[in-house]
Amino acid sequence: MSSTEDIGEEAHVVIVGGGPGGSTLATLIAMRGHRVILLEKEKFPRWQIGESLLPSTVHGICRLTGVADELAKAGFTKKHGGTMRWGANPEPWTFSFSASPRITSGTSHAYQVERSRFDQILLDHARHMGVDVREQHAVIDVIDSDGRVSGVTCTDAEGTRRTIRARYVVDASGNKSRIHQRVGADREYSEFFRSLALFGYFEGGKRLPEPNSGNILCAAFDSGWFWYIPLSPTLTSVGAVVRRELADKIQGDPEEALTSLITECPMISEYLQGATRVTEGQYGQLRVRKDYSYANTRFWRPGMALVGDAACFIDPIFSSGVHLATYGALLAARSINSVLAQTVDEDTAFREFERRYRREYSAFHDFLVSFYNLHVNEASYFWSAKKVTDSTSSELESFVSLVGGVSSGEAALATEQALAQRYRSQSSEFAAAVDELAGSEEPSILPLMRASVVRNAMQQGASEQIRAHLGSGIGPETPLFDDGLIASPDGLSWSPPA
């Protein structure tokens, strides 16, 4: 093993971690012509959890980076919404992404993904866009020069120690990050979401009836709740999330523990009847994860920023992990691109990054606090989403916009293409689609499609269509904060509001 230290390398940006946050960030910075080095400690493909995506990631950020078409060709399971056995309603209820006017009919879906394949696609795309991707490179520490981070030290696959100087270092290395504390603060864990999860994979599980066969299924039971994610026609990711005070339920033999928890939940037990657990390959291990919800007290310092699970994570009930990671990457890329171009000063650019990032995290956190009240029905959850997001839309639309990742109003999360498509859609077509749902014999859909909801949806849709028709396609953007910035026309940096 060599101990030679190479101190001759320099880059504009070093990114630690090759998951969705890291690869997205690297691509968005490389698109502005900057030299980006991405260091990933593992060799891809590799297993990872977080398999259920949101439309904002698929049709917003992945469209912005240019990888959306490749994802569409990958054959991932389409997810049109979610099905919940949750709350006071004894019957499962379903929501569809198409209920939000911010998500057009052609983009009213996301994907259930095998993360080993999804992450590989994003990392290879970053390479294609000019990012210097180096796998099997483990970062040892950051370089701190007079209160500013100015690079990293790392070891490569042969054990050679290297030093890379950079204007910015971004930690996107996940919840097990070794360097997130170098931002100058530590994680604050939510006392409300102190949970543990035990999860594995099954072949041959049952599917929801069409058109919801690709939906994530979440089922509450006395000890917690289950996720049930159809990754392919036969492969299903299954996990039990239990409260911290019931941790003894997942102690001991994990096989017996998971079997016991499945027995406690009649709906999951029914769906897994006749299924077999995968015991080989990347899906053969039963795994445990704890402490689902936290946020660093700071997301940046001079020369360094945190994105993805290195910065924050929230309870996975609505699959917000990859959304928060890629959205945080977009915000960080805008800030870095702006500072490197000398169009916005560092404090202003990164204040916008942190405020927007925390706003999105807080929206999910505050809504989920109310969502864990299992003594109310879905109408109460919809109302809570409207309140948390301070939305002028209907309760149902507010809920779907939040869980679809588009409640912030960020134009980049819907994309110009989606907004233009919404304008081209005639209101009669939208009304017909709603009427079709309202006429469905599916009991869970009927209470969601009342006339007042339809009217509100049409009113909100009309205002969005007008905005989409203006200018280059998305119309003028307004700042999220009184003294805030807006995105540049290409979405890759910040600009002062007009």
JOKAMO-V165297 format. One record per residue. N is the residue number from 1. RES is the residue in three letters. SS is DSSP state (H for helix, E for strand, - for the rest). OMEGA is omega in degrees with one decimal (* if undefined). Layout:
{{N,RES,SS,OMEGA} {N,RES,SS,OMEGA}}
//
This chain:
{{1,MET,-,-178.2} {2,SER,-,174.8} {3,SER,-,-179.2} {4,THR,-,179.9} {5,GLU,E,179.0} {6,ASP,E,-177.5} {7,ILE,E,-172.7} {8,GLY,E,-174.2} {9,GLU,E,175.8} {10,GLU,E,176.9} {11,ALA,E,171.7} {12,HIS,E,-175.5} {13,VAL,E,169.5} {14,VAL,E,178.9} {15,ILE,E,-178.4} {16,VAL,E,179.6} {17,GLY,-,-175.4} {18,GLY,-,176.3} {19,GLY,-,-177.2} {20,PRO,H,178.8} {21,GLY,H,-178.3} {22,GLY,H,-178.2} {23,SER,H,177.1} {24,THR,H,179.2} {25,LEU,H,-178.8} {26,ALA,H,-179.8} {27,THR,H,-176.6} {28,LEU,H,177.2} {29,ILE,H,178.4} {30,ALA,H,178.9} {31,MET,-,175.8} {32,ARG,-,174.8} {33,GLY,-,-178.9} {34,HIS,-,178.1} {35,ARG,-,-176.9} {36,VAL,E,172.9} {37,ILE,E,178.0} {38,LEU,E,-177.9} {39,LEU,E,179.8} {40,GLU,E,-173.9} {41,LYS,-,-178.1} {42,GLU,-,173.6} {43,LYS,-,179.2} {44,PHE,-,-1.4} {45,PRO,-,177.6} {46,ARG,-,-178.7} {47,TRP,-,172.3} {48,GLN,-,176.1} {49,ILE,-,-177.4} {50,GLY,-,-164.9} {51,GLU,-,-176.2} {52,SER,E,-174.3} {53,LEU,-,176.9} {54,LEU,-,179.0} {55,PRO,H,-178.6} {56,SER,H,177.7} {57,THR,H,-173.3} {58,VAL,H,-171.9} {59,HIS,H,177.5} {60,GLY,H,-172.9} {61,ILE,H,179.8} {62,CYS,H,172.4} {63,ARG,H,-179.7} {64,LEU,H,-180.0} {65,THR,H,179.3} {66,GLY,-,-176.1} {67,VAL,-,-174.0} {68,ALA,H,-178.8} {69,ASP,H,177.7} {70,GLU,H,176.7} {71,LEU,H,-179.3} {72,ALA,H,-179.8} {73,LYS,-,-171.7} {74,ALA,-,178.0} {75,GLY,-,177.5} {76,PHE,-,178.0} {77,THR,E,178.1} {78,LYS,E,-179.0} {79,LYS,E,-177.0} {80,HIS,-,-179.8} {81,GLY,E,-179.5} {82,GLY,E,176.3} {83,THR,E,-172.1} {84,MET,E,163.5} {85,ARG,E,-164.5} {86,TRP,-,174.9} {87,GLY,-,-173.4} {88,ALA,-,178.9} {89,ASN,-,-177.8} {90,PRO,-,-180.0} {91,GLU,-,174.7} {92,PRO,-,176.3} {93,TRP,E,-171.2} {94,THR,E,170.1} {95,PHE,E,179.9} {96,SER,E,177.8} {97,PHE,H,-177.3} {98,SER,H,178.0} {99,ALA,H,178.3} {100,SER,-,177.7} {101,PRO,-,176.6} {102,ARG,-,-177.9} {103,ILE,-,-173.9} {104,THR,-,-175.6} {105,SER,H,-179.6} {106,GLY,H,-179.5} {107,THR,H,-177.2} {108,SER,-,175.8} {109,HIS,-,170.5} {110,ALA,E,179.1} {111,TYR,E,162.3} {112,GLN,E,-169.9} {113,VAL,-,163.9} {114,GLU,-,-171.0} {115,ARG,H,177.8} {116,SER,H,179.2} {117,ARG,H,-178.7} {118,PHE,H,-178.5} {119,ASP,H,177.4} {120,GLN,H,179.2} {121,ILE,H,-179.0} {122,LEU,H,-179.6} {123,LEU,H,177.8} {124,ASP,H,177.6} {125,HIS,H,176.7} {126,ALA,H,176.0} {127,ARG,H,-178.4} {128,HIS,H,-178.6} {129,MET,-,173.1} {130,GLY,-,178.5} {131,VAL,-,175.6} {132,ASP,E,-176.6} {133,VAL,E,-179.5} {134,ARG,E,177.6} {135,GLU,E,-178.2} {136,GLN,-,173.7} {137,HIS,-,-177.5} {138,ALA,E,179.4} {139,VAL,E,179.6} {140,ILE,E,-177.8} {141,ASP,E,173.4} {142,VAL,E,176.1} {143,ILE,E,-178.2} {144,ASP,E,-177.9} {145,SER,E,177.5} {146,ASP,-,176.0} {147,GLY,-,179.4} {148,ARG,E,175.1} {149,VAL,E,-174.7} {150,SER,E,177.9} {151,GLY,E,-180.0} {152,VAL,E,165.2} {153,THR,E,-177.9} {154,CYS,E,172.8} {155,THR,E,-180.0} {156,ASP,-,-175.3} {157,ALA,-,179.0} {158,GLU,-,-179.9} {159,GLY,-,179.2} {160,THR,-,179.8} {161,ARG,E,-178.1} {162,ARG,E,173.9} {163,THR,E,179.6} {164,ILE,E,177.3} {165,ARG,E,-178.4} {166,ALA,E,174.7} {167,ARG,E,-179.6} {168,TYR,E,170.7} {169,VAL,E,177.4} {170,VAL,E,177.5} {171,ASP,E,175.7} {172,ALA,-,-170.6} {173,SER,-,170.3} {174,GLY,-,-174.8} {175,ASN,-,178.2} {176,LYS,-,179.9} {177,SER,-,178.3} {178,ARG,-,-173.2} {179,ILE,-,-176.4} {180,HIS,H,179.9} {181,GLN,H,-179.3} {182,ARG,H,171.2} {183,VAL,H,174.6} {184,GLY,-,-179.7} {185,ALA,-,-178.4} {186,ASP,-,-177.2} {187,ARG,E,171.5} {188,GLU,E,-177.0} {189,TYR,E,177.9} {190,SER,-,177.6} {191,GLU,-,-178.2} {192,PHE,-,-174.1} {193,PHE,-,176.9} {194,ARG,-,-172.3} {195,SER,E,174.1} {196,LEU,E,178.4} {197,ALA,E,173.1} {198,LEU,E,-172.9} {199,PHE,E,178.8} {200,GLY,E,-174.0} {201,TYR,E,-176.2} {202,PHE,E,173.1} {203,GLU,E,173.1} {204,GLY,-,179.4} {205,GLY,-,-179.9} {206,LYS,-,176.9} {207,ARG,-,173.3} {208,LEU,-,177.0} {209,PRO,-,174.7} {210,GLU,-,6.0} {211,PRO,-,-173.1} {212,ASN,-,-173.8} {213,SER,-,179.6} {214,GLY,-,-179.0} {215,ASN,-,165.5} {216,ILE,E,176.5} {217,LEU,E,176.3} {218,CYS,E,-175.3} {219,ALA,E,177.8} {220,ALA,E,172.7} {221,PHE,E,-169.3} {222,ASP,-,-175.5} {223,SER,-,-177.9} {224,GLY,E,178.0} {225,TRP,E,177.9} {226,PHE,E,161.4} {227,TRP,E,-179.3} {228,TYR,E,-171.0} {229,ILE,E,179.2} {230,PRO,E,-177.8} {231,LEU,-,177.5} {232,SER,-,177.6} {233,PRO,-,-177.5} {234,THR,-,-174.8} {235,LEU,E,-178.1} {236,THR,E,171.9} {237,SER,E,-175.8} {238,VAL,E,179.8} {239,GLY,E,176.8} {240,ALA,E,176.8} {241,VAL,E,-177.4} {242,VAL,E,179.4} {243,ARG,E,-175.6} {244,ARG,H,-178.3} {245,GLU,H,177.6} {246,LEU,H,-176.4} {247,ALA,H,-179.5} {248,ASP,H,-180.0} {249,LYS,H,178.3} {250,ILE,H,174.9} {251,GLN,-,178.0} {252,GLY,-,-177.2} {253,ASP,-,-175.6} {254,PRO,H,179.4} {255,GLU,H,179.2} {256,GLU,H,-179.2} {257,ALA,H,-178.9} {258,LEU,H,177.6} {259,THR,H,-179.8} {260,SER,H,-180.0} {261,LEU,H,176.9} {262,ILE,H,179.2} {263,THR,H,179.4} {264,GLU,H,-174.4} {265,CYS,-,-173.5} {266,PRO,H,-176.6} {267,MET,H,178.7} {268,ILE,H,176.9} {269,SER,H,178.6} {270,GLU,H,-176.4} {271,TYR,H,179.7} {272,LEU,-,178.2} {273,GLN,-,-178.4} {274,GLY,-,178.3} {275,ALA,-,178.2} {276,THR,E,179.6} {277,ARG,E,176.2} {278,VAL,-,-176.5} {279,THR,-,-179.6} {280,GLU,-,176.7} {281,GLY,H,-174.2} {282,GLN,H,-178.4} {283,TYR,H,-173.1} {284,GLY,-,-174.8} {285,GLN,-,168.6} {286,LEU,-,-173.1} {287,ARG,E,178.3} {288,VAL,E,171.5} {289,ARG,E,-177.5} {290,LYS,E,176.2} {291,ASP,-,-172.1} {292,TYR,-,-169.6} {293,SER,-,-179.1} {294,TYR,E,172.6} {295,ALA,E,173.2} {296,ASN,E,178.8} {297,THR,-,172.3} {298,ARG,-,178.0} {299,PHE,-,179.0} {300,TRP,E,169.4} {301,ARG,E,179.8} {302,PRO,-,177.4} {303,GLY,-,-175.2} {304,MET,E,176.6} {305,ALA,E,178.1} {306,LEU,E,172.5} {307,VAL,-,178.4} {308,GLY,H,-176.7} {309,ASP,H,173.6} {310,ALA,H,-179.6} {311,ALA,-,-173.9} {312,CYS,E,173.9} {313,PHE,E,-179.6} {314,ILE,-,176.2} {315,ASP,-,-167.9} {316,PRO,H,-173.6} {317,ILE,H,179.6} {318,PHE,H,168.4} {319,SER,-,-174.9} {320,SER,-,-172.9} {321,GLY,H,-178.9} {322,VAL,H,177.1} {323,HIS,H,-179.3} {324,LEU,H,-179.7} {325,ALA,H,-177.3} {326,THR,H,176.2} {327,TYR,H,175.6} {328,GLY,H,177.3} {329,ALA,H,177.3} {330,LEU,H,-179.2} {331,LEU,H,179.2} {332,ALA,H,179.1} {333,ALA,H,178.1} {334,ARG,H,-178.2} {335,SER,H,-179.5} {336,ILE,H,179.1} {337,ASN,H,-179.0} {338,SER,H,-179.0} {339,VAL,H,179.7} {340,LEU,H,178.1} {341,ALA,-,179.4} {342,GLN,-,177.4} {343,THR,-,177.4} {344,VAL,-,179.3} {345,ASP,-,-172.5} {346,GLU,H,-178.2} {347,ASP,H,-178.8} {348,THR,H,-177.8} {349,ALA,H,-176.1} {350,PHE,H,170.0} {351,ARG,H,176.9} {352,GLU,H,176.8} {353,PHE,H,-174.6} {354,GLU,H,-179.1} {355,ARG,H,179.3} {356,ARG,H,-179.4} {357,TYR,H,179.7} {358,ARG,H,178.2} {359,ARG,H,-179.9} {360,GLU,H,177.5} {361,TYR,H,-177.2} {362,SER,H,179.2} {363,ALA,H,178.2} {364,PHE,H,-178.1} {365,HIS,H,-175.4} {366,ASP,H,177.4} {367,PHE,H,-176.9} {368,LEU,H,174.7} {369,VAL,H,178.8} {370,SER,H,-177.3} {371,PHE,H,179.4} {372,TYR,-,169.2} {373,ASN,-,-173.7} {374,LEU,-,-177.1} {375,HIS,-,178.2} {376,VAL,-,-179.7} {377,ASN,-,-173.7} {378,GLU,H,178.9} {379,ALA,H,177.9} {380,SER,H,177.7} {381,TYR,H,179.1} {382,PHE,H,178.8} {383,TRP,H,179.9} {384,SER,H,178.4} {385,ALA,H,178.2} {386,LYS,H,-178.9} {387,LYS,H,-176.3} {388,VAL,H,-177.2} {389,THR,H,-179.3} {390,ASP,-,-173.9} {391,SER,-,173.1} {392,THR,-,179.3} {393,SER,-,177.6} {394,SER,-,-179.5} {395,GLU,H,-178.9} {396,LEU,H,179.5} {397,GLU,H,179.5} {398,SER,H,178.8} {399,PHE,H,-176.9} {400,VAL,H,177.1} {401,SER,H,178.5} {402,LEU,H,-175.6} {403,VAL,H,173.3} {404,GLY,-,176.2} {405,GLY,-,-175.8} {406,VAL,-,-175.6} {407,SER,-,-178.3} {408,SER,-,-176.4} {409,GLY,-,178.1} {410,GLU,-,179.5} {411,ALA,H,-176.6} {412,ALA,H,-179.2} {413,LEU,H,176.0} {414,ALA,H,-179.1} {415,THR,-,178.4} {416,GLU,H,-178.5} {417,GLN,H,-179.4} {418,ALA,H,179.4} {419,LEU,H,178.4} {420,ALA,H,178.2} {421,GLN,H,179.4} {422,ARG,H,178.7} {423,TYR,H,-177.5} {424,ARG,H,179.5} {425,SER,-,179.4} {426,GLN,-,-178.5} {427,SER,H,179.3} {428,SER,H,178.4} {429,GLU,H,178.6} {430,PHE,H,-179.7} {431,ALA,H,179.5} {432,ALA,H,179.4} {433,ALA,H,178.4} {434,VAL,H,178.6} {435,ASP,H,179.4} {436,GLU,H,177.1} {437,LEU,H,-178.6} {438,ALA,H,-180.0} {439,GLY,-,-179.6} {440,SER,-,176.7} {441,GLU,-,179.1} {442,GLU,-,-174.4} {443,PRO,H,-174.5} {444,SER,H,-176.2} {445,ILE,H,-171.8} {446,LEU,H,-177.0} {447,PRO,-,-176.5} {448,LEU,-,-170.3} {449,MET,-,179.3} {450,ARG,-,-171.5} {451,ALA,H,-178.3} {452,SER,H,178.2} {453,VAL,H,179.9} {454,VAL,H,-180.0} {455,ARG,H,179.5} {456,ASN,H,179.4} {457,ALA,H,-179.5} {458,MET,H,179.4} {459,GLN,H,179.2} {460,GLN,H,179.4} {461,GLY,H,-179.3} {462,ALA,H,-179.6} {463,SER,H,178.5} {464,GLU,H,-179.9} {465,GLN,H,179.0} {466,ILE,H,179.2} {467,ARG,H,-179.2} {468,ALA,H,-175.2} {469,HIS,H,-176.2} {470,LEU,-,170.9} {471,GLY,-,-176.4} {472,SER,-,178.3} {473,GLY,-,-176.8} {474,ILE,-,177.6} {475,GLY,-,-177.2} {476,PRO,-,177.1} {477,GLU,-,177.1} {478,THR,-,-179.9} {479,PRO,-,177.4} {480,LEU,-,-178.4} {481,PHE,-,-176.1} {482,ASP,-,-179.1} {483,ASP,-,-172.7} {484,GLY,-,-179.4} {485,LEU,E,172.5} {486,ILE,E,178.1} {487,ALA,E,173.9} {488,SER,-,-178.6} {489,PRO,-,178.4} {490,ASP,-,176.5} {491,GLY,-,-171.7} {492,LEU,-,179.2} {493,SER,-,179.7} {494,TRP,E,173.8} {495,SER,E,171.3} {496,PRO,E,177.7} {497,PRO,-,179.8} {498,ALA,-,*}}
//
